[in-house]
């Protein structure tokens, strides 16, 4: 996937994203998202390329997710951030039929 990001997600943010906080750490929390980025992560030992989504909050903290649901939502969120500015979102945990936890974003 081609890198997608808002203008405010700087090269410094991208560099520091390597130390980002997993989105799991803020489940059931509302954060004010100011910027976002989606990019492919370099392959690990298995050679699989993984798409990762990043959200930056108003304090400059960067959160990461590999949730395909959240990554899809980030594409729409990008447009909202660019048109309307920061957005308050709730990180909602869900459970798949197979019992796996995944996340969604809910605008507040």
Helices and strands as residue ranges (DSSP letters): E 4-5, H 11-16, G 17-19, E 21-22, G 23-26, E 30-41, E 50-57, E 62-65, H 68-84, E 87-95, E 101-107
